[in-house]
Every structure is written in C-alpha cells, then in structure tokens.
Amino acid sequence: MEELRSGLDALRGEVATLASEFRGFAASVESMRQDFDEPLKRLGG
C-alpha cells in the first residue's frame, strides 16, 4: 500500500510540474497575442 501511495505522490508531483509549465506557456502565448493585437488595431484603425 505504501508503494502505491509513494507512486501516486510522485505522479501528483509530475502533474503539478506539467500544469505549472503549461501555465507559463499559456501566459507567454497570451503575451505574444497582445503584442500582435496592438499593431493590428493600429493598422485596422
């Protein structure tokens, strides 16, 4: 039972790491989108 709990804790840690990396990626995509939005708005009037 202890091995299972240990494995689940490790898996939970991996999932948390992946979620954190994904949030960072999503934030950088959002930042890039905003960088492109500004010039497009200016061009479009």
PDBQT receptor file of N, H, CA, C and O in Angstrom, charges set to zero:
ATOM      1  N   MET A   1       0.837  -1.200   0.000  1.00  0.00    +0.000 N 
ATOM      2  CA  MET A   1       0.000   0.000   0.000  1.00  0.00    +0.000 C 
ATOM      3  C   MET A   1       0.877   1.258   0.000  1.00  0.00    +0.000 C 
ATOM      4  O   MET A   1       0.547   2.264  -0.627  1.00  0.00    +0.000 OA
ATOM      5  N   GLU A   2       1.991   1.174   0.712  1.00  0.00    +0.000 N 
ATOM      6  H   GLU A   2       2.259   0.357   1.222  1.00  0.00    +0.000 HD
ATOM      7  CA  GLU A   2       2.901   2.322   0.804  1.00  0.00    +0.000 C 
ATOM      8  C   GLU A   2       3.526   2.649  -0.559  1.00  0.00    +0.000 C 
ATOM      9  O   GLU A   2       3.712   3.817  -0.902  1.00  0.00    +0.000 OA
ATOM     10  N   GLU A   3       3.848   1.598  -1.331  1.00  0.00    +0.000 N 
ATOM     11  H   GLU A   3       3.697   0.650  -1.052  1.00  0.00    +0.000 HD
ATOM     12  CA  GLU A   3       4.415   1.822  -2.673  1.00  0.00    +0.000 C 
ATOM     13  C   GLU A   3       3.427   2.553  -3.563  1.00  0.00    +0.000 C 
ATOM     14  O   GLU A   3       3.801   3.444  -4.326  1.00  0.00    +0.000 OA
ATOM     15  N   LEU A   4       2.166   2.170  -3.459  1.00  0.00    +0.000 N 
ATOM     16  H   LEU A   4       1.861   1.446  -2.839  1.00  0.00    +0.000 HD
ATOM     17  CA  LEU A   4       1.125   2.807  -4.261  1.00  0.00    +0.000 C 
ATOM     18  C   LEU A   4       1.009   4.283  -3.891  1.00  0.00    +0.000 C 
ATOM     19  O   LEU A   4       0.911   5.148  -4.761  1.00  0.00    +0.000 OA
ATOM     20  N   ARG A   5       1.021   4.556  -2.591  1.00  0.00    +0.000 N 
ATOM     21  H   ARG A   5       1.101   3.853  -1.884  1.00  0.00    +0.000 HD
ATOM     22  CA  ARG A   5       0.915   5.939  -2.135  1.00  0.00    +0.000 C 
ATOM     23  C   ARG A   5       2.117   6.754  -2.619  1.00  0.00    +0.000 C 
ATOM     24  O   ARG A   5       1.975   7.899  -3.050  1.00  0.00    +0.000 OA
ATOM     25  N   SER A   6       3.282   6.153  -2.540  1.00  0.00    +0.000 N 
ATOM     26  H   SER A   6       3.398   5.224  -2.190  1.00  0.00    +0.000 HD
ATOM     27  CA  SER A   6       4.502   6.807  -2.993  1.00  0.00    +0.000 C 
ATOM     28  C   SER A   6       4.439   7.095  -4.498  1.00  0.00    +0.000 C 
ATOM     29  O   SER A   6       4.821   8.174  -4.950  1.00  0.00    +0.000 OA
ATOM     30  N   GLY A   7       3.954   6.121  -5.258  1.00  0.00    +0.000 N 
ATOM     31  H   GLY A   7       3.643   5.244  -4.891  1.00  0.00    +0.000 HD
ATOM     32  CA  GLY A   7       3.808   6.299  -6.702  1.00  0.00    +0.000 C 
ATOM     33  C   GLY A   7       2.817   7.400  -7.029  1.00  0.00    +0.000 C 
ATOM     34  O   GLY A   7       3.042   8.199  -7.938  1.00  0.00    +0.000 OA
ATOM     35  N   LEU A   8       1.721   7.442  -6.288  1.00  0.00    +0.000 N 
ATOM     36  H   LEU A   8       1.537   6.793  -5.549  1.00  0.00    +0.000 HD
ATOM     37  CA  LEU A   8       0.707   8.484  -6.514  1.00  0.00    +0.000 C 
ATOM     38  C   LEU A   8       1.254   9.862  -6.171  1.00  0.00    +0.000 C 
ATOM     39  O   LEU A   8       0.966  10.838  -6.863  1.00  0.00    +0.000 OA
ATOM     40  N   ASP A   9       2.040   9.942  -5.106  1.00  0.00    +0.000 N 
ATOM     41  H   ASP A   9       2.274   9.148  -4.543  1.00  0.00    +0.000 HD
ATOM     42  CA  ASP A   9       2.654  11.226  -4.745  1.00  0.00    +0.000 C 
ATOM     43  C   ASP A   9       3.601  11.698  -5.840  1.00  0.00    +0.000 C 
ATOM     44  O   ASP A   9       3.626  12.883  -6.176  1.00  0.00    +0.000 OA
ATOM     45  N   ALA A  10       4.380  10.774  -6.399  1.00  0.00    +0.000 N 
ATOM     46  H   ALA A  10       4.360   9.812  -6.127  1.00  0.00    +0.000 HD
ATOM     47  CA  ALA A  10       5.303  11.126  -7.478  1.00  0.00    +0.000 C 
ATOM     48  C   ALA A  10       4.524  11.590  -8.702  1.00  0.00    +0.000 C 
ATOM     49  O   ALA A  10       4.892  12.572  -9.346  1.00  0.00    +0.000 OA
ATOM     50  N   LEU A  11       3.455  10.881  -9.016  1.00  0.00    +0.000 N 
ATOM     51  H   LEU A  11       3.156  10.083  -8.493  1.00  0.00    +0.000 HD
ATOM     52  CA  LEU A  11       2.631  11.240 -10.159  1.00  0.00    +0.000 C 
ATOM     53  C   LEU A  11       1.997  12.621  -9.949  1.00  0.00    +0.000 C 
ATOM     54  O   LEU A  11       1.932  13.433 -10.872  1.00  0.00    +0.000 OA
ATOM     55  N   ARG A  12       1.540  12.866  -8.743  1.00  0.00    +0.000 N 
ATOM     56  H   ARG A  12       1.593  12.206  -7.994  1.00  0.00    +0.000 HD
ATOM     57  CA  ARG A  12       0.933  14.160  -8.421  1.00  0.00    +0.000 C 
ATOM     58  C   ARG A  12       1.960  15.280  -8.617  1.00  0.00    +0.000 C 
ATOM     59  O   ARG A  12       1.634  16.356  -9.119  1.00  0.00    +0.000 OA
ATOM     60  N   GLY A  13       3.181  15.013  -8.219  1.00  0.00    +0.000 N 
ATOM     61  H   GLY A  13       3.445  14.139  -7.811  1.00  0.00    +0.000 HD
ATOM     62  CA  GLY A  13       4.245  15.990  -8.406  1.00  0.00    +0.000 C 
ATOM     63  C   GLY A  13       4.508  16.264  -9.876  1.00  0.00    +0.000 C 
ATOM     64  O   GLY A  13       4.710  17.414 -10.267  1.00  0.00    +0.000 OA
ATOM     65  N   GLU A  14       4.509  15.211 -10.702  1.00  0.00    +0.000 N 
ATOM     66  H   GLU A  14       4.345  14.277 -10.384  1.00  0.00    +0.000 HD
ATOM     67  CA  GLU A  14       4.699  15.367 -12.141  1.00  0.00    +0.000 C 
ATOM     68  C   GLU A  14       3.576  16.194 -12.747  1.00  0.00    +0.000 C 
ATOM     69  O   GLU A  14       3.824  17.093 -13.551  1.00  0.00    +0.000 OA
ATOM     70  N   VAL A  15       2.343  15.890 -12.361  1.00  0.00    +0.000 N 
ATOM     71  H   VAL A  15       2.142  15.160 -11.708  1.00  0.00    +0.000 HD
ATOM     72  CA  VAL A  15       1.188  16.611 -12.890  1.00  0.00    +0.000 C 
ATOM     73  C   VAL A  15       1.267  18.088 -12.496  1.00  0.00    +0.000 C 
ATOM     74  O   VAL A  15       0.968  18.965 -13.307  1.00  0.00    +0.000 OA
ATOM     75  N   ALA A  16       1.664  18.361 -11.263  1.00  0.00    +0.000 N 
ATOM     76  H   ALA A  16       1.907  17.648 -10.604  1.00  0.00    +0.000 HD
ATOM     77  CA  ALA A  16       1.785  19.746 -10.811  1.00  0.00    +0.000 C 
ATOM     78  C   ALA A  16       2.862  20.475 -11.614  1.00  0.00    +0.000 C 
ATOM     79  O   ALA A  16       2.687  21.640 -11.971  1.00  0.00    +0.000 OA
ATOM     80  N   THR A  17       3.959  19.802 -11.895  1.00  0.00    +0.000 N 
ATOM     81  H   THR A  17       4.101  18.855 -11.605  1.00  0.00    +0.000 HD
ATOM     82  CA  THR A  17       5.034  20.398 -12.695  1.00  0.00    +0.000 C 
ATOM     83  C   THR A  17       4.551  20.692 -14.107  1.00  0.00    +0.000 C 
ATOM     84  O   THR A  17       4.793  21.775 -14.639  1.00  0.00    +0.000 OA
ATOM     85  N   LEU A  18       3.869  19.731 -14.710  1.00  0.00    +0.000 N 
ATOM     86  H   LEU A  18       3.672  18.851 -14.278  1.00  0.00    +0.000 HD
ATOM     87  CA  LEU A  18       3.344  19.933 -16.058  1.00  0.00    +0.000 C 
ATOM     88  C   LEU A  18       2.333  21.074 -16.081  1.00  0.00    +0.000 C 
ATOM     89  O   LEU A  18       2.345  21.893 -16.999  1.00  0.00    +0.000 OA
ATOM     90  N   ALA A  19       1.464  21.133 -15.086  1.00  0.00    +0.000 N 
ATOM     91  H   ALA A  19       1.454  20.468 -14.340  1.00  0.00    +0.000 HD
ATOM     92  CA  ALA A  19       0.464  22.194 -15.030  1.00  0.00    +0.000 C 
ATOM     93  C   ALA A  19       1.146  23.553 -14.910  1.00  0.00    +0.000 C 
ATOM     94  O   ALA A  19       0.727  24.524 -15.539  1.00  0.00    +0.000 OA
ATOM     95  N   SER A  20       2.190  23.614 -14.107  1.00  0.00    +0.000 N 
ATOM     96  H   SER A  20       2.531  22.825 -13.596  1.00  0.00    +0.000 HD
ATOM     97  CA  SER A  20       2.929  24.855 -13.928  1.00  0.00    +0.000 C 
ATOM     98  C   SER A  20       3.594  25.282 -15.236  1.00  0.00    +0.000 C 
ATOM     99  O   SER A  20       3.547  26.452 -15.613  1.00  0.00    +0.000 OA
ATOM    100  N   GLU A  21       4.215  24.316 -15.925  1.00  0.00    +0.000 N 
ATOM    101  H   GLU A  21       4.253  23.365 -15.619  1.00  0.00    +0.000 HD
ATOM    102  CA  GLU A  21       4.849  24.622 -17.208  1.00  0.00    +0.000 C 
ATOM    103  C   GLU A  21       3.814  25.065 -18.231  1.00  0.00    +0.000 C 
ATOM    104  O   GLU A  21       4.071  25.970 -19.025  1.00  0.00    +0.000 OA
ATOM    105  N   PHE A  22       2.645  24.431 -18.215  1.00  0.00    +0.000 N 
ATOM    106  H   PHE A  22       2.437  23.696 -17.570  1.00  0.00    +0.000 HD
ATOM    107  CA  PHE A  22       1.605  24.802 -19.169  1.00  0.00    +0.000 C 
ATOM    108  C   PHE A  22       1.102  26.215 -18.890  1.00  0.00    +0.000 C 
ATOM    109  O   PHE A  22       0.855  26.985 -19.819  1.00  0.00    +0.000 OA
ATOM    110  N   ARG A  23       0.951  26.557 -17.600  1.00  0.00    +0.000 N 
ATOM    111  H   ARG A  23       1.152  25.932 -16.846  1.00  0.00    +0.000 HD
ATOM    112  CA  ARG A  23       0.514  27.918 -17.269  1.00  0.00    +0.000 C 
ATOM    113  C   ARG A  23       1.524  28.939 -17.772  1.00  0.00    +0.000 C 
ATOM    114  O   ARG A  23       1.145  29.990 -18.291  1.00  0.00    +0.000 OA
ATOM    115  N   GLY A  24       2.796  28.636 -17.621  1.00  0.00    +0.000 N 
ATOM    116  H   GLY A  24       3.104  27.783 -17.200  1.00  0.00    +0.000 HD
ATOM    117  CA  GLY A  24       3.838  29.527 -18.127  1.00  0.00    +0.000 C 
ATOM    118  C   GLY A  24       3.760  29.666 -19.640  1.00  0.00    +0.000 C 
ATOM    119  O   GLY A  24       3.900  30.766 -20.176  1.00  0.00    +0.000 OA
ATOM    120  N   PHE A  25       3.534  28.545 -20.330  1.00  0.00    +0.000 N 
ATOM    121  H   PHE A  25       3.420  27.652 -19.894  1.00  0.00    +0.000 HD
ATOM    122  CA  PHE A  25       3.413  28.558 -21.787  1.00  0.00    +0.000 C 
ATOM    123  C   PHE A  25       2.182  29.362 -22.202  1.00  0.00    +0.000 C 
ATOM    124  O   PHE A  25       2.253  30.173 -23.126  1.00  0.00    +0.000 OA
ATOM    125  N   ALA A  26       1.061  29.143 -21.529  1.00  0.00    +0.000 N 
ATOM    126  H   ALA A  26       1.003  28.484 -20.779  1.00  0.00    +0.000 HD
ATOM    127  CA  ALA A  26      -0.173  29.862 -21.860  1.00  0.00    +0.000 C 
ATOM    128  C   ALA A  26       0.015  31.360 -21.645  1.00  0.00    +0.000 C 
ATOM    129  O   ALA A  26      -0.480  32.164 -22.435  1.00  0.00    +0.000 OA
ATOM    130  N   ALA A  27       0.716  31.737 -20.596  1.00  0.00    +0.000 N 
ATOM    131  H   ALA A  27       1.118  31.084 -19.955  1.00  0.00    +0.000 HD
ATOM    132  CA  ALA A  27       0.962  33.160 -20.333  1.00  0.00    +0.000 C 
ATOM    133  C   ALA A  27       1.830  33.768 -21.428  1.00  0.00    +0.000 C 
ATOM    134  O   ALA A  27       1.605  34.908 -21.832  1.00  0.00    +0.000 OA
ATOM    135  N   SER A  28       2.814  33.024 -21.910  1.00  0.00    +0.000 N 
ATOM    136  H   SER A  28       2.998  32.097 -21.582  1.00  0.00    +0.000 HD
ATOM    137  CA  SER A  28       3.669  33.582 -22.962  1.00  0.00    +0.000 C 
ATOM    138  C   SER A  28       2.908  33.679 -24.282  1.00  0.00    +0.000 C 
ATOM    139  O   SER A  28       3.128  34.612 -25.053  1.00  0.00    +0.000 OA
ATOM    140  N   VAL A  29       2.017  32.727 -24.548  1.00  0.00    +0.000 N 
ATOM    141  H   VAL A  29       1.838  31.968 -23.921  1.00  0.00    +0.000 HD
ATOM    142  CA  VAL A  29       1.183  32.803 -25.756  1.00  0.00    +0.000 C 
ATOM    143  C   VAL A  29       0.269  34.020 -25.660  1.00  0.00    +0.000 C 
ATOM    144  O   VAL A  29       0.120  34.757 -26.635  1.00  0.00    +0.000 OA
ATOM    145  N   GLU A  30      -0.336  34.236 -24.516  1.00  0.00    +0.000 N 
ATOM    146  H   GLU A  30      -0.216  33.637 -23.724  1.00  0.00    +0.000 HD
ATOM    147  CA  GLU A  30      -1.207  35.394 -24.318  1.00  0.00    +0.000 C 
ATOM    148  C   GLU A  30      -0.427  36.692 -24.505  1.00  0.00    +0.000 C 
ATOM    149  O   GLU A  30      -0.924  37.644 -25.107  1.00  0.00    +0.000 OA
ATOM    150  N   SER A  31       0.778  36.720 -23.991  1.00  0.00    +0.000 N 
ATOM    151  H   SER A  31       1.181  35.947 -23.501  1.00  0.00    +0.000 HD
ATOM    152  CA  SER A  31       1.631  37.893 -24.141  1.00  0.00    +0.000 C 
ATOM    153  C   SER A  31       1.938  38.159 -25.617  1.00  0.00    +0.000 C 
ATOM    154  O   SER A  31       1.887  39.301 -26.074  1.00  0.00    +0.000 OA
ATOM    155  N   MET A  32       2.255  37.096 -26.356  1.00  0.00    +0.000 N 
ATOM    156  H   MET A  32       2.297  36.168 -25.985  1.00  0.00    +0.000 HD
ATOM    157  CA  MET A  32       2.528  37.253 -27.790  1.00  0.00    +0.000 C 
ATOM    158  C   MET A  32       1.286  37.745 -28.522  1.00  0.00    +0.000 C 
ATOM    159  O   MET A  32       1.374  38.592 -29.411  1.00  0.00    +0.000 OA
ATOM    160  N   ARG A  33       0.132  37.212 -28.144  1.00  0.00    +0.000 N 
ATOM    161  H   ARG A  33       0.060  36.524 -27.421  1.00  0.00    +0.000 HD
ATOM    162  CA  ARG A  33      -1.112  37.623 -28.782  1.00  0.00    +0.000 C 
ATOM    163  C   ARG A  33      -1.351  39.121 -28.570  1.00  0.00    +0.000 C 
ATOM    164  O   ARG A  33      -1.757  39.832 -29.490  1.00  0.00    +0.000 OA
ATOM    165  N   GLN A  34      -1.096  39.583 -27.358  1.00  0.00    +0.000 N 
ATOM    166  H   GLN A  34      -0.766  39.006 -26.611  1.00  0.00    +0.000 HD
ATOM    167  CA  GLN A  34      -1.265  41.009 -27.067  1.00  0.00    +0.000 C 
ATOM    168  C   GLN A  34      -0.268  41.845 -27.859  1.00  0.00    +0.000 C 
ATOM    169  O   GLN A  34      -0.605  42.931 -28.331  1.00  0.00    +0.000 OA
ATOM    170  N   ASP A  35       0.950  41.350 -28.006  1.00  0.00    +0.000 N 
ATOM    171  H   ASP A  35       1.223  40.467 -27.623  1.00  0.00    +0.000 HD
ATOM    172  CA  ASP A  35       1.957  42.070 -28.798  1.00  0.00    +0.000 C 
ATOM    173  C   ASP A  35       1.506  42.216 -30.246  1.00  0.00    +0.000 C 
ATOM    174  O   ASP A  35       1.779  43.237 -30.877  1.00  0.00    +0.000 OA
ATOM    175  N   PHE A  36       0.822  41.211 -30.779  1.00  0.00    +0.000 N 
ATOM    176  H   PHE A  36       0.601  40.381 -30.266  1.00  0.00    +0.000 HD
ATOM    177  CA  PHE A  36       0.344  41.288 -32.159  1.00  0.00    +0.000 C 
ATOM    178  C   PHE A  36      -0.944  42.094 -32.261  1.00  0.00    +0.000 C 
ATOM    179  O   PHE A  36      -1.199  42.728 -33.285  1.00  0.00    +0.000 OA
ATOM    180  N   ASP A  37      -1.749  42.074 -31.217  1.00  0.00    +0.000 N 
ATOM    181  H   ASP A  37      -1.541  41.559 -30.386  1.00  0.00    +0.000 HD
ATOM    182  CA  ASP A  37      -3.021  42.801 -31.237  1.00  0.00    +0.000 C 
ATOM    183  C   ASP A  37      -2.833  44.298 -31.406  1.00  0.00    +0.000 C 
ATOM    184  O   ASP A  37      -3.549  44.937 -32.176  1.00  0.00    +0.000 OA
ATOM    185  N   GLU A  38      -1.876  44.850 -30.691  1.00  0.00    +0.000 N 
ATOM    186  H   GLU A  38      -1.294  44.331 -30.065  1.00  0.00    +0.000 HD
ATOM    187  CA  GLU A  38      -1.672  46.309 -30.737  1.00  0.00    +0.000 C 
ATOM    188  C   GLU A  38      -1.419  46.823 -32.158  1.00  0.00    +0.000 C 
ATOM    189  O   GLU A  38      -2.158  47.697 -32.613  1.00  0.00    +0.000 OA
ATOM    190  N   PRO A  39      -0.413  46.322 -32.878  1.00  0.00    +0.000 N 
ATOM    191  CA  PRO A  39      -0.176  46.801 -34.251  1.00  0.00    +0.000 C 
ATOM    192  C   PRO A  39      -1.369  46.538 -35.171  1.00  0.00    +0.000 C 
ATOM    193  O   PRO A  39      -1.665  47.354 -36.043  1.00  0.00    +0.000 OA
ATOM    194  N   LEU A  40      -2.054  45.409 -34.986  1.00  0.00    +0.000 N 
ATOM    195  H   LEU A  40      -1.813  44.746 -34.278  1.00  0.00    +0.000 HD
ATOM    196  CA  LEU A  40      -3.202  45.106 -35.836  1.00  0.00    +0.000 C 
ATOM    197  C   LEU A  40      -4.322  46.119 -35.605  1.00  0.00    +0.000 C 
ATOM    198  O   LEU A  40      -4.989  46.539 -36.552  1.00  0.00    +0.000 OA
ATOM    199  N   LYS A  41      -4.524  46.506 -34.365  1.00  0.00    +0.000 N 
ATOM    200  H   LYS A  41      -3.983  46.166 -33.596  1.00  0.00    +0.000 HD
ATOM    201  CA  LYS A  41      -5.552  47.509 -34.069  1.00  0.00    +0.000 C 
ATOM    202  C   LYS A  41      -5.179  48.841 -34.719  1.00  0.00    +0.000 C 
ATOM    203  O   LYS A  41      -6.037  49.531 -35.270  1.00  0.00    +0.000 OA
ATOM    204  N   ARG A  42      -3.902  49.195 -34.652  1.00  0.00    +0.000 N 
ATOM    205  H   ARG A  42      -3.205  48.634 -34.204  1.00  0.00    +0.000 HD
ATOM    206  CA  ARG A  42      -3.455  50.451 -35.262  1.00  0.00    +0.000 C 
ATOM    207  C   ARG A  42      -3.627  50.409 -36.776  1.00  0.00    +0.000 C 
ATOM    208  O   ARG A  42      -4.045  51.397 -37.380  1.00  0.00    +0.000 OA
ATOM    209  N   LEU A  43      -3.311  49.284 -37.386  1.00  0.00    +0.000 N 
ATOM    210  H   LEU A  43      -2.972  48.482 -36.895  1.00  0.00    +0.000 HD
ATOM    211  CA  LEU A  43      -3.450  49.153 -38.840  1.00  0.00    +0.000 C 
ATOM    212  C   LEU A  43      -4.924  49.198 -39.252  1.00  0.00    +0.000 C 
ATOM    213  O   LEU A  43      -5.286  49.795 -40.265  1.00  0.00    +0.000 OA
ATOM    214  N   GLY A  44      -5.757  48.554 -38.444  1.00  0.00    +0.000 N 
ATOM    215  H   GLY A  44      -5.463  48.069 -37.621  1.00  0.00    +0.000 HD
ATOM    216  CA  GLY A  44      -7.177  48.482 -38.762  1.00  0.00    +0.000 C 
ATOM    217  C   GLY A  44      -7.918  49.776 -38.464  1.00  0.00    +0.000 C 
ATOM    218  O   GLY A  44      -9.042  49.973 -38.925  1.00  0.00    +0.000 OA
ATOM    219  N   GLY A  45      -7.296  50.651 -37.700  1.00  0.00    +0.000 N 
ATOM    220  H   GLY A  45      -6.382  50.492 -37.326  1.00  0.00    +0.000 HD
ATOM    221  CA  GLY A  45      -7.949  51.914 -37.354  1.00  0.00    +0.000 C 
ATOM    222  C   GLY A  45      -8.858  51.658 -36.213  1.00  0.00    +0.000 C 
ATOM    223  O   GLY A  45      -9.526  52.576 -35.738  1.00  0.00    +0.000 OA
TER     224      GLY A  45
